[in-house]
Amino acid sequence: MTRRVVVTGVGMTTPLGVTTDESWQGLVAGKSGIVSIEEWKTLDFGGHKLPVTIGGRVPNFDPEAWVEQKKDVKRMDRFIQLAFAASHQAWTAAGLPPQLDDAQGNRAGCIVGVGLGGLGGILSAYDNLREKGPRRVSAFFIPMIVSNLAPGNLSIRYNLRGANWAPASACASGSHGIGEAFMHILQGRADLMLTGGVESALDPLAIAGFASMHALCTTGNDDPARASRPFEKKRNGFIMGEGAGMLVLEELEHARKRGATILAELVGYGSSSDASHITAPAENGEGAQRAFREALTQAKLNPEAVGYINAHGTSTYFNDKSETDAIKGVFGAHAKKLMVSSTKSMIGHLLGGAGGVEAVISVMTLLRGVIPPTINYDEPDPECDLDYVPNTAREVKVDVAQSNSFGFGGTNAVLMFRRFQG
């Protein structure tokens, strides 16, 4: 019998709020979580200032509210702490016990996509090394910053004894993590997976690096809330954010047996490589198109079944044009009927965490019957000519939502969620 994979819990922690409800309410209100980062404004690097002093920082985040053992807080980089916050919300929403017993845990795993990992911890430890010597580098330094310690710590927390690893595929990491967790359940290797994506790399070094690549918006420092403008004619780069999005996936009969509330069904996963350039997308989104088709084929859906796409939509010129071309290439005439929005307009680009948060948002759109908008959409770009749900959320029920993620190295990941139909 074909196994089916359902979502029984979701959680997200974003620049719009620590909790899922705070984030969701901000998204449907069209609120921006992009703010000035005041301490960056006075930094001096050899007589030079940072070109970007804004970002999407999770507000009022207290890790001790989410990490059960307080002594562990100092042993975790912020990206792991954020993963704990989103995971606690997803796990609790799924109605699961505080910890699985060994028999249950043997059939459960944790895959969490992470892009840059513990960048803040690396830089802090290096400062200690230079200023105080090798002996002042903490014994916990490596476990703090290694990417797979997000799923590693979560596996310990919930006694998840199956697969435990962290895909690192740049901005597609979260979606790859969810897709691979999905495949573990489909293939009978697990009955339950905690999965998603996380990132916390809001640091001057990362800002300087992305700015040098001309990937960041460098003209929005005076008006942070309006700096991220995906698909809009005046877009000129992304804004970096931080956060985590986590889901509990289960095999359908496993979920039914324990009386879980089913939020949605994950029915398709596609992945591909552009194999063309380390940063620029393939012409016409050719690589993304192949991932779209793979996800649709696995889901056994015609393109016309999709009602909403949560776009990668970074607010860079080439990404947004390429993604638009990819959508038109696969969906044909139906592309003009699709609702396509980029929630990065409100929370920025969460890098490795983007796919996790955007998957949660896709599930929420199916549940709540509301499509979050693309804000700051003032002037249409003739090269981006789809319905981007401009500026105002739209109350409409859709049956299928697609979530797109693309990353440096030409990597693409697509997830297909369907309203649960029993």
C-alpha positions in Angstrom: 0.0 0.0 0.0 1.3 3.5 -0.9 2.3 5.4 2.2 1.0 9.0 2.6 2.8 11.8 4.5 0.8 14.3 6.5 1.7 17.4 8.5 0.5 17.3 12.1 2.4 20.2 13.7 4.0 23.4 12.5 6.1 26.1 14.3 7.9 29.2 13.1 10.0 31.9 14.7 10.6 34.9 12.5 11.4 38.7 12.4 7.6 39.2 12.9 7.5 37.3 16.2 8.8 34.5 18.3 5.6 32.5 18.0 3.7 31.0 15.0 0.6 33.1 15.7 2.6 36.3 16.0 4.4 35.6 12.7 1.2 34.6 10.9 -0.8 37.6 12.1 2.0 39.9 10.9 2.2 38.2 7.5 -1.5 38.5 6.8 -1.5 42.1 8.0 1.2 42.9 5.5 3.6 44.0 8.3 7.3 44.3 7.8 9.8 42.8 10.3 12.8 44.5 8.7 14.3 47.1 11.1 17.4 49.2 11.5 20.2 47.4 13.5 21.4 50.4 15.5 24.7 48.9 16.7 25.8 48.4 13.1 25.6 52.1 12.3 28.6 53.0 14.4 30.9 50.2 13.4 34.1 51.2 11.7 36.2 48.8 9.5 39.4 50.5 8.6 37.6 53.8 8.0 34.7 52.2 6.2 31.1 51.7 7.2 28.8 48.8 6.5 26.8 49.4 3.3 23.7 47.8 4.8 22.5 48.4 8.4 19.1 46.8 8.3 17.8 43.2 8.7 15.2 40.9 10.0 16.0 40.0 13.6 13.7 37.9 15.7 12.4 40.4 18.3 12.4 39.7 22.1 13.8 36.3 21.8 14.7 34.6 25.1 16.3 31.2 24.5 15.7 30.2 28.1 12.0 30.1 27.4 12.6 27.3 24.8 15.7 25.3 25.8 14.7 23.1 28.7 18.1 22.8 30.3 19.3 26.3 31.1 23.0 25.2 31.1 22.6 24.2 27.5 21.7 27.7 26.3 25.4 28.9 26.5 26.4 25.8 24.6 24.3 26.5 21.6 24.7 29.1 18.9 21.7 31.2 18.2 20.6 29.2 15.2 20.2 26.1 17.4 18.2 28.1 20.0 15.9 29.4 17.2 15.4 25.8 16.0 14.4 24.8 19.5 11.8 27.6 19.6 10.1 26.6 16.3 10.4 22.9 17.1 8.8 23.2 20.5 5.8 24.9 18.9 5.5 22.3 16.1 5.9 19.4 18.5 3.4 20.7 21.0 0.9 21.5 18.2 1.2 17.9 17.0 0.1 16.7 20.5 3.2 14.6 21.0 4.6 13.5 24.4 7.5 15.5 25.8 9.8 12.6 24.7 9.2 9.5 22.7 10.0 6.1 24.2 12.7 4.0 22.5 10.4 2.0 20.4 8.7 5.1 19.0 12.1 6.9 18.7 13.5 4.1 16.6 10.9 5.0 13.9 11.4 8.8 14.2 14.2 11.1 13.0 15.2 14.8 12.5 16.5 16.5 9.4 17.0 20.3 9.6 18.4 22.4 6.8 21.1 24.9 7.8 23.0 27.2 5.4 25.8 29.0 7.1 25.6 27.4 10.6 27.1 29.0 13.7 28.7 32.1 12.1 28.2 34.2 15.2 29.8 31.5 17.4 32.8 31.2 15.0 33.5 34.9 15.0 33.2 35.2 18.8 35.5 32.2 19.4 38.1 33.7 17.0 38.0 37.0 18.9 38.7 34.9 22.1 41.6 33.1 20.4 43.3 36.3 19.2 42.8 38.3 22.4 43.1 35.6 25.1 44.8 32.6 23.6 43.9 29.0 22.6 43.0 27.9 26.1 40.2 30.4 26.2 38.4 28.8 23.2 35.5 26.9 24.8 35.4 23.1 24.7 31.8 23.6 23.5 32.9 25.8 20.5 32.7 23.0 17.8 29.3 21.6 19.1 28.0 25.2 19.2 28.6 26.0 15.6 28.4 22.7 13.5 25.3 22.7 11.4 24.2 19.2 12.3 24.0 20.1 16.0 20.6 21.7 15.3 19.0 18.3 14.5 21.5 16.6 16.9 20.3 18.5 19.9 16.7 18.2 18.8 17.1 14.4 18.5 18.4 14.2 22.0 15.6 16.5 23.3 12.8 14.3 21.8 14.6 10.9 21.6 14.5 10.7 17.8 16.7 7.7 17.2 16.4 7.5 13.4 17.9 9.7 10.7 19.7 12.8 12.1 21.4 15.2 9.7 21.5 18.7 8.3 21.4 19.4 4.5 23.6 22.4 3.7 22.4 23.6 0.2 22.5 27.4 0.8 19.0 29.0 0.5 17.4 25.7 -0.5 18.6 23.9 2.7 15.2 24.0 4.6 13.2 22.7 1.6 15.7 20.0 1.0 15.5 19.0 4.6 11.7 18.7 4.5 11.8 16.9 1.1 14.3 14.3 2.4 12.3 13.8 5.6 9.3 13.2 3.4 11.2 10.6 1.4 12.2 8.8 4.6 8.6 8.3 5.5 7.5 7.4 2.0 10.2 4.7 1.8 9.2 3.2 5.1 12.4 4.2 6.9 10.5 6.3 9.5 6.9 6.9 10.7 7.6 10.4 12.1 10.1 13.2 11.2 10.8 16.5 12.8 12.1 18.7 10.0 12.5 22.2 8.6 15.2 24.9 8.3 16.9 27.5 10.4 19.5 30.2 10.1 20.9 33.0 12.2 23.7 34.7 10.3 22.9 38.4 10.9 26.5 39.5 11.3 28.6 42.3 9.7 30.8 39.7 8.0 27.9 38.1 6.2 26.5 41.5 5.3 29.9 42.5 3.8 30.1 39.3 1.8 26.7 39.4 0.3 27.0 43.2 -0.4 30.3 42.5 -2.2 28.4 40.2 -4.5 25.8 42.9 -5.2 23.1 40.6 -3.8 21.8 42.9 -1.0 19.7 46.0 -1.2 22.0 48.9 -0.3 19.5 51.7 -0.7 17.0 50.9 2.0 18.8 51.9 5.2 16.6 55.0 5.7 13.4 53.1 5.2 13.9 49.5 6.3 10.2 48.4 6.1 10.2 49.2 2.3 13.5 47.8 1.4 12.5 44.3 0.3 10.3 44.5 -2.8 10.2 41.2 -4.6 9.0 41.2 -8.3 8.6 45.0 -8.2 10.3 47.1 -10.8 12.6 49.0 -8.4 13.9 45.9 -6.5 17.6 45.9 -6.2 18.6 43.2 -3.7 17.5 41.1 -0.7 17.4 41.9 3.0 18.9 39.3 5.3 16.7 37.9 8.1 16.9 35.1 10.7 14.5 32.5 11.9 13.3 28.9 11.9 10.4 27.0 10.5 9.7 23.4 11.6 7.1 20.7 10.8 6.1 17.4 12.2 5.6 14.9 9.3 3.9 11.6 9.9 2.8 8.6 7.9 -0.9 8.9 7.7 -1.9 5.7 9.6 0.6 6.5 12.3 -1.0 9.9 12.8 -4.5 8.5 12.7 -3.7 5.8 15.2 -2.6 8.3 17.8 -5.6 10.6 17.1 -3.5 13.5 15.7 -5.1 16.5 14.0 -4.0 16.5 10.4 -3.1 20.0 9.0 -2.2 19.2 5.4 -0.7 16.5 3.2 2.8 16.7 1.7 2.4 15.1 -1.7 5.4 16.1 -3.8 9.1 17.0 -3.7 11.3 18.0 -6.6 15.0 18.8 -6.7 17.3 19.7 -9.5 20.6 21.4 -10.4 21.0 24.3 -12.9 24.5 23.1 -13.6 25.3 26.4 -15.1 26.6 29.1 -12.6 27.6 29.3 -8.9 25.3 32.2 -8.2 23.1 33.2 -11.2 20.0 31.2 -12.0 19.8 29.3 -15.3 18.2 31.1 -18.2 14.4 31.0 -18.1 14.6 29.1 -14.8 15.2 25.9 -16.7 16.6 24.1 -13.6 13.7 25.2 -11.5 11.2 24.1 -14.1 12.6 20.5 -13.9 12.1 20.6 -10.1 8.5 21.9 -10.5 7.7 19.1 -12.9 9.3 16.4 -10.6 7.2 17.6 -7.7 4.0 17.7 -9.8 4.7 14.2 -11.1 5.3 12.7 -7.7 2.1 14.4 -6.4 0.2 13.1 -9.4 -1.2 16.5 -10.0 -1.8 18.5 -13.2 -0.4 22.1 -13.1 -3.9 23.5 -13.1 -4.4 21.9 -9.6 -2.0 24.4 -8.0 -3.7 27.5 -6.6 -0.9 29.3 -4.7 2.9 29.4 -4.9 5.0 30.7 -2.1 7.8 32.0 -4.2 11.5 32.1 -3.5 11.1 35.8 -4.5 14.3 37.2 -3.1 13.9 40.8 -4.4 17.0 40.5 -6.7 16.6 41.2 -10.3 17.7 37.9 -11.8 16.1 35.6 -9.2 12.6 37.2 -9.6 12.7 37.3 -13.3 14.0 33.7 -13.6 11.4 32.4 -11.1 8.6 34.1 -13.1 9.9 32.6 -16.3 10.0 29.2 -14.6 6.4 29.4 -13.5 5.2 30.5 -16.9 7.3 27.7 -18.5 5.6 25.0 -16.5 2.1 26.3 -15.8 1.5 27.9 -19.2 -1.8 29.7 -19.4 -2.6 28.7 -15.8 0.3 30.9 -14.6 -1.9 34.0 -15.0 -4.5 32.4 -12.7 -2.0 31.4 -10.0 -1.5 33.5 -6.9 2.2 34.0 -6.3 3.6 35.8 -3.3 6.9 36.4 -1.6 6.8 36.5 2.1 10.4 37.6 2.0 9.0 41.1 1.4 8.0 41.1 5.1 10.6 38.9 6.9 13.6 39.1 4.6 15.6 36.2 3.3 16.3 33.7 6.0 18.9 31.8 3.9 18.9 28.2 5.2 15.8 28.9 7.3 13.7 30.2 4.3 12.4 26.9 3.1 11.3 25.8 6.5 9.4 29.0 7.3 7.9 29.2 3.8 6.7 25.6 4.1 5.0 26.4 7.4 3.4 29.5 5.7 2.2 27.3 2.8 0.5 24.9 5.2 -1.1 27.8 7.0 -2.5 29.2 3.7 -4.3 25.9 3.2 -5.6 25.8 6.8 -6.6 29.5 7.1 -7.8 30.3 3.6 -5.7 33.4 3.5 -2.8 34.2 1.0 -0.1 36.5 2.5 0.8 39.4 0.2 3.9 40.7 -1.4 4.3 44.1 0.2 6.1 47.1 -1.2 4.7 46.3 -4.6 4.3 49.8 -6.1 5.3 49.6 -9.8 4.9 46.4 -11.8 7.9 45.1 -13.8 6.9 44.1 -17.3 9.3 41.1 -17.1 7.5 39.9 -13.9 3.8 39.8 -15.0 2.0 37.4 -12.7 -0.4 37.9 -9.8 1.9 38.6 -6.9 -1.0 39.3 -4.4 0.2 42.9 -4.1 0.3 44.6 -0.7 -2.9 43.1 0.8 -3.6 39.6 1.9 -6.3 37.7 0.0 -9.0 35.5 1.6 -9.4 32.6 -0.8 -9.3 28.8 -0.3 -6.9 26.8 -2.4 -6.4 23.1 -2.5 -2.7 22.9 -3.4 0.2 25.2 -2.4 3.7 25.0 -3.8 6.8 26.3 -2.0 9.9 27.1 -4.0 13.5 27.4 -2.8 16.6 28.0 -4.8 20.2 28.3 -3.7 23.7 29.3 -4.8 25.4 26.5 -6.7 22.2 26.3 -8.9 20.4 24.0 -6.4 16.6 23.9 -6.5 14.0 22.4 -4.2 10.2 22.4 -4.5 7.5 21.2 -2.1 3.9 20.5 -2.9 1.3 20.6 -0.1 -2.4 19.6 -0.5 -5.4 20.3 1.6 -6.0 17.0 3.5 -8.9 15.1 1.9 -9.1 12.0 4.1 
